[in-house]
Amino acid sequence: MQADGLWFEPSEDERALLGAVEAFLKDRVVPTADARDREGVFPEALVKELAELGVFGLMVPEEYGGLGLPAPTAMRIVEAIGYADGALGLTVASHNSLATGHVLLAGNEAQKRHFLPKLASGEWLGAWALTEPHAGSDAAALKTRAEETEGGFRLFGTKQFITQGSVAGAYVVMARTDPAPEGKRHRGISAFVFERPEEGQGFAIGRKEEKLGLRASDTAQLVFDGLFVPEEALLGERGRAFYDVLQVLDGGRVGIAALSVGIGRAALDLAARYSTERTAFGRPIAAFEGVAFKLADMATELEAARLLYLKAAALKDAGRPFTKEAAQAKLFASE
């Protein structure tokens, strides 16, 4: 793919897959989306049904059980799910871009063989634990620590706002393994990947968050109080996870941009439909320029936002830098 042509056009097979996903969403997801948001319950059964379409392994290579899709097509699927249900879209976007993406980026062959097939199939959802009560995208500010012990490490600290936090089957957790040199806070941070531990063995699920419009997406606090993880859980090079984290965050921003376009497109469709049903002075309000211009602006901005995330995704696939484009896509689409 290239970033100067029709790089965003899916193939015939990819269009067929997108059509199958959209048909499933229309039939099984859209009719109950509002009820799920009111109830705030994570839809485990629906997630399992959706997993049969392969959407939890969008960019995972086929050799590890995934679909191996180009990033632009994968992000179109995220957009489609976001259009149907923002909470479900967030589940799919974060799973693919963050936890699964990090294992793809930094995992050794044994880790990929162990984790990716179950992540790609949806048997395990992935949770990516970077954010803390006082540290978000500023990864260098994290305080969670991993103390070295015989055969591995023990984790101590709290992670906040972790998507899939209480329902994940696999976790990727960032922690400080080594002191940071003066003026180089990003040094000494490591990543660990491990299966869901039993609660009460140095691990606990804390508060679950309630989010406007996204209540059916699981977001929880994780508390580590001496959880043991073996040496084999180390994901990537010890003390240098910061660099991998930045790349994972770039991919995550593209996913959030695609999700935002889907949510925005649903809002536009609702607004347009209402404008044809609501009447004033004997005419639908859509006939008035003041309303029509607003709808036109919304449609134009959504199309621009889509092109931004598609460009960022295409650059990612091409192995080219896309940090700026990912940030622009997320900023514009989410605003």
C-alpha positions as CSV (number, residue, x, y, z in Angstrom):
1,M,0.0,0.0,0.0
2,Q,1.1,3.6,-0.5
3,A,0.0,6.9,1.0
4,D,-0.4,8.7,-2.3
5,G,-3.1,6.7,-4.2
6,L,-6.2,4.7,-3.6
7,W,-4.5,3.0,-0.7
8,F,-7.7,2.8,1.3
9,E,-9.7,0.7,-1.1
10,P,-10.4,-2.8,0.3
11,S,-10.1,-5.9,-1.9
12,E,-13.2,-7.9,-3.0
13,D,-12.6,-10.4,-0.2
14,E,-12.2,-7.6,2.3
15,R,-15.4,-6.0,1.2
16,A,-17.2,-9.3,1.6
17,L,-15.9,-9.6,5.1
18,L,-16.9,-6.1,5.9
19,G,-20.4,-6.8,4.5
20,A,-20.7,-9.9,6.7
21,V,-19.7,-8.0,9.8
22,E,-22.2,-5.2,9.0
23,A,-25.0,-7.7,8.5
24,F,-24.2,-9.3,11.8
25,L,-24.1,-5.9,13.5
26,K,-27.4,-4.8,12.0
27,D,-29.1,-8.1,13.1
28,R,-27.6,-8.8,16.4
29,V,-26.0,-5.7,17.8
30,V,-27.9,-2.6,16.9
31,P,-31.3,-3.6,18.2
32,T,-30.0,-4.1,21.8
33,A,-27.2,-1.5,22.0
34,D,-29.3,1.1,23.9
35,A,-30.4,-1.5,26.5
36,R,-26.8,-2.6,27.0
37,D,-25.7,0.9,27.7
38,R,-28.5,1.4,30.2
39,E,-27.7,-1.8,32.0
40,G,-23.9,-1.4,31.8
41,V,-23.3,-5.1,31.6
42,F,-20.4,-6.5,29.5
43,P,-22.0,-8.6,26.7
44,E,-20.0,-11.8,27.0
45,A,-22.3,-13.9,24.8
46,L,-22.4,-11.3,22.1
47,V,-18.7,-10.9,22.1
48,K,-18.3,-14.7,21.6
49,E,-20.7,-14.5,18.6
50,L,-18.7,-11.6,17.1
51,A,-15.5,-13.5,17.6
52,E,-16.6,-16.1,15.2
53,L,-16.2,-13.5,12.4
54,G,-12.6,-13.1,13.3
55,V,-12.7,-9.5,14.5
56,F,-10.5,-10.1,17.5
57,G,-7.6,-11.0,15.2
58,L,-7.9,-8.4,12.5
59,M,-4.2,-7.7,11.9
60,V,-2.8,-10.9,13.4
61,P,-1.1,-13.0,10.7
62,E,-2.9,-16.1,9.6
63,E,-0.1,-18.3,10.9
64,Y,-1.1,-17.3,14.4
65,G,-4.9,-17.7,13.8
66,G,-5.8,-14.2,12.7
67,L,-7.2,-12.6,9.6
68,G,-4.0,-10.9,8.6
69,L,-5.9,-7.8,7.2
70,P,-4.3,-4.6,6.1
71,A,-4.6,-2.0,8.8
72,P,-6.9,0.3,6.7
73,T,-9.4,-2.5,6.3
74,A,-9.1,-3.5,9.9
75,M,-9.9,0.1,10.9
76,R,-12.9,0.1,8.6
77,I,-14.3,-2.8,10.5
78,V,-13.6,-1.0,13.8
79,E,-15.6,1.9,12.4
80,A,-18.5,-0.3,11.5
81,I,-18.6,-1.8,14.9
82,G,-18.4,1.6,16.5
83,Y,-21.3,2.7,14.3
84,A,-23.4,-0.1,15.7
85,D,-22.3,0.1,19.3
86,G,-19.6,2.3,20.7
87,A,-18.9,0.1,23.7
88,L,-18.5,-3.0,21.6
89,G,-16.3,-1.0,19.2
90,L,-14.1,0.1,22.0
91,T,-13.7,-3.5,23.1
92,V,-12.6,-4.6,19.6
93,A,-10.4,-1.5,19.0
94,S,-8.5,-1.8,22.2
95,H,-8.1,-5.5,22.0
96,N,-6.6,-5.4,18.5
97,S,-4.5,-2.3,18.8
98,L,-3.1,-2.5,22.3
99,A,-2.6,-5.9,24.0
100,T,-2.6,-7.9,20.8
101,G,-0.6,-5.2,19.0
102,H,2.0,-5.2,21.7
103,V,2.5,-9.0,21.6
104,L,2.8,-8.8,17.8
105,L,5.3,-6.0,18.0
106,A,7.6,-7.2,20.8
107,G,6.8,-10.8,21.6
108,N,9.2,-13.6,21.0
109,E,8.2,-16.6,19.0
110,A,7.1,-18.6,22.0
111,Q,5.0,-15.7,23.3
112,K,3.4,-15.2,19.9
113,R,2.6,-19.0,19.6
114,H,1.1,-19.1,23.1
115,F,-0.9,-15.9,23.2
116,L,-1.9,-14.8,19.7
117,P,-4.1,-17.7,18.7
118,K,-6.3,-17.3,21.8
119,L,-6.3,-13.5,21.4
120,A,-7.2,-13.7,17.7
121,S,-10.0,-16.2,18.3
122,G,-11.5,-14.1,21.1
123,E,-11.1,-17.0,23.6
124,W,-9.1,-14.5,25.5
125,L,-9.7,-10.7,25.5
126,G,-6.5,-8.7,26.0
127,A,-6.1,-5.9,28.5
128,W,-3.2,-3.4,28.1
129,A,-2.3,-1.8,31.5
130,L,-0.3,1.4,31.1
131,T,-2.4,4.1,32.7
132,E,-2.2,4.7,36.5
133,P,-4.0,7.1,38.8
134,H,-1.4,9.8,38.2
135,A,0.1,8.7,34.8
136,G,-1.7,8.3,31.5
137,S,0.0,8.6,28.1
138,D,3.0,9.9,30.0
139,A,4.4,6.4,30.2
140,A,7.6,7.6,31.8
141,A,5.7,8.7,34.9
142,L,4.4,5.3,35.9
143,K,5.0,4.1,39.4
144,T,4.1,0.4,39.2
145,R,7.2,-1.6,39.9
146,A,8.4,-5.1,39.2
147,E,10.8,-6.4,41.9
148,E,13.1,-9.1,40.7
149,T,12.9,-12.4,42.7
150,E,13.9,-16.0,42.1
151,G,12.6,-17.1,38.8
152,G,10.8,-13.9,37.9
153,F,9.3,-10.7,39.2
154,R,6.7,-9.5,41.7
155,L,4.4,-6.7,40.6
156,F,3.4,-3.8,42.9
157,G,1.1,-0.9,41.9
158,T,-2.2,0.2,40.6
159,K,-3.4,0.5,37.0
160,Q,-6.4,2.7,36.2
161,F,-9.0,2.9,33.4
162,I,-8.0,-0.4,31.9
163,T,-10.2,-1.5,29.1
164,Q,-11.2,-5.2,29.5
165,G,-9.6,-5.0,33.0
166,S,-12.0,-7.3,34.7
167,V,-12.9,-9.7,31.8
168,A,-9.5,-10.2,30.1
169,G,-7.9,-13.6,29.7
170,A,-4.4,-12.1,29.1
171,Y,-2.7,-8.9,30.4
172,V,0.1,-6.8,29.2
173,V,1.4,-4.7,32.1
174,M,4.0,-2.0,32.1
175,A,6.2,-1.7,35.2
176,R,9.5,-0.2,36.3
177,T,12.2,-2.9,36.7
178,D,15.2,-0.6,37.0
179,P,15.9,2.9,38.4
180,A,15.8,5.6,35.8
181,P,19.0,7.5,35.2
182,E,18.9,11.2,36.0
183,G,16.9,13.1,33.4
184,K,15.9,9.9,31.5
185,R,12.6,8.8,33.1
186,H,11.8,6.6,30.2
187,R,14.6,4.2,31.0
188,G,14.0,1.2,33.2
189,I,10.4,0.4,32.1
190,S,9.6,-3.2,31.1
191,A,6.5,-4.9,29.8
192,F,5.1,-8.3,30.9
193,V,2.5,-10.5,29.3
194,F,0.7,-13.2,31.3
195,E,-2.5,-15.1,31.5
196,R,-5.2,-14.0,33.9
197,P,-4.1,-14.7,37.5
198,E,-6.3,-15.8,40.3
199,E,-7.6,-13.0,42.5
200,G,-6.1,-13.0,45.9
201,Q,-2.6,-14.0,44.9
202,G,-1.3,-10.5,44.7
203,F,-3.9,-9.5,42.1
204,A,-7.3,-7.9,42.5
205,I,-9.9,-6.1,40.4
206,G,-10.6,-2.7,41.8
207,R,-13.3,-0.2,40.9
208,K,-15.2,-0.5,37.6
209,E,-15.8,2.7,35.7
210,E,-19.1,3.9,34.3
211,K,-18.7,5.8,31.0
212,L,-21.2,7.9,29.2
213,G,-22.4,6.0,26.1
214,L,-19.8,3.2,26.7
215,R,-21.1,1.6,29.9
216,A,-21.1,-1.9,28.3
217,S,-17.4,-1.7,27.7
218,D,-15.5,-3.1,30.7
219,T,-13.1,-0.6,32.2
220,A,-11.6,-1.4,35.6
221,Q,-8.8,-0.7,38.0
222,L,-6.1,-3.4,38.5
223,V,-4.3,-3.7,41.8
224,F,-1.0,-5.6,42.1
225,D,0.3,-6.5,45.5
226,G,3.2,-8.9,44.9
227,L,1.8,-10.9,42.0
228,F,4.5,-13.2,40.8
229,V,5.2,-13.4,37.0
230,P,7.9,-15.7,35.6
231,E,10.9,-14.5,33.7
232,E,9.3,-15.7,30.5
233,A,6.6,-13.1,30.9
234,L,9.0,-10.3,30.0
235,L,7.7,-8.8,26.8
236,G,10.5,-7.3,24.7
237,E,13.8,-6.1,26.1
238,R,14.1,-5.4,29.8
239,G,14.1,-1.7,30.6
240,R,13.3,-0.6,27.1
241,A,9.5,-1.1,26.9
242,F,9.0,2.7,26.7
243,Y,9.9,2.6,23.0
244,D,7.5,-0.2,22.3
245,V,4.8,1.5,24.3
246,L,5.0,4.6,22.0
247,Q,4.5,2.5,18.9
248,V,1.6,0.7,20.5
249,L,0.0,4.0,21.5
250,D,0.3,5.2,17.9
251,G,-1.7,2.2,16.7
252,G,-4.2,2.7,19.5
253,R,-4.8,6.3,18.4
254,V,-5.7,5.1,14.9
255,G,-8.2,2.6,16.4
256,I,-9.8,5.3,18.5
257,A,-10.0,7.6,15.5
258,A,-11.8,4.8,13.5
259,L,-14.1,4.2,16.5
260,S,-14.9,7.9,16.8
261,V,-15.8,8.1,13.1
262,G,-18.2,5.2,13.6
263,I,-19.9,6.8,16.6
264,G,-20.0,10.1,14.8
265,R,-21.6,8.6,11.7
266,A,-24.3,7.0,13.9
267,A,-25.0,10.4,15.4
268,L,-25.2,12.0,12.0
269,D,-27.7,9.4,10.8
270,L,-29.9,10.0,13.9
271,A,-29.7,13.7,13.4
272,A,-30.6,13.5,9.7
273,R,-33.5,11.1,10.4
274,Y,-34.9,13.4,13.1
275,S,-34.6,16.4,10.8
276,T,-36.9,14.7,8.3
277,E,-39.4,13.8,11.0
278,R,-39.6,17.0,13.0
279,T,-41.7,19.7,11.4
280,A,-41.8,23.5,11.9
281,F,-43.9,26.0,10.0
282,G,-45.4,23.1,8.0
283,R,-42.1,21.7,6.7
284,P,-39.5,19.2,7.9
285,I,-36.7,21.1,9.6
286,A,-34.3,19.5,7.1
287,A,-35.7,21.9,4.6
288,F,-34.3,24.9,6.5
289,E,-30.7,26.0,5.5
290,G,-29.7,26.4,9.2
291,V,-30.2,22.7,9.8
292,A,-29.1,21.5,6.4
293,F,-25.8,23.3,6.6
294,K,-25.1,21.7,10.0
295,L,-25.7,18.3,8.6
296,A,-23.5,19.0,5.6
297,D,-20.7,20.2,7.9
298,M,-21.0,17.0,10.0
299,A,-20.8,14.8,6.9
300,T,-17.8,16.6,5.6
301,E,-15.9,16.5,8.8
302,L,-16.6,12.7,9.2
303,E,-15.3,12.1,5.7
304,A,-12.2,14.1,6.5
305,A,-11.7,12.2,9.8
306,R,-12.0,8.9,7.9
307,L,-9.3,9.8,5.5
308,L,-7.0,10.8,8.3
309,Y,-7.3,7.5,10.0
310,L,-7.0,5.6,6.7
311,K,-3.8,7.5,5.9
312,A,-2.3,6.8,9.3
313,A,-3.2,3.1,9.0
314,A,-1.7,2.9,5.5
315,L,1.6,4.4,6.7
316,K,1.6,1.9,9.5
317,D,1.3,-1.0,7.1
318,A,4.0,0.5,4.9
319,G,6.4,0.5,7.9
320,R,6.7,4.3,7.7
321,P,6.5,6.7,10.6
322,F,2.9,7.6,11.5
323,T,3.1,9.2,14.9
324,K,2.0,12.6,13.7
325,E,-0.8,11.2,11.5
326,A,-2.1,8.9,14.2
327,A,-2.3,11.9,16.6
328,Q,-4.0,14.1,14.0
329,A,-6.5,11.3,13.2
330,K,-7.4,10.8,16.9
331,L,-7.6,14.5,17.6
332,F,-9.8,15.4,14.7
333,A,-12.1,12.4,14.8
334,S,-12.7,12.4,18.6
335,E,-13.3,16.1,18.7
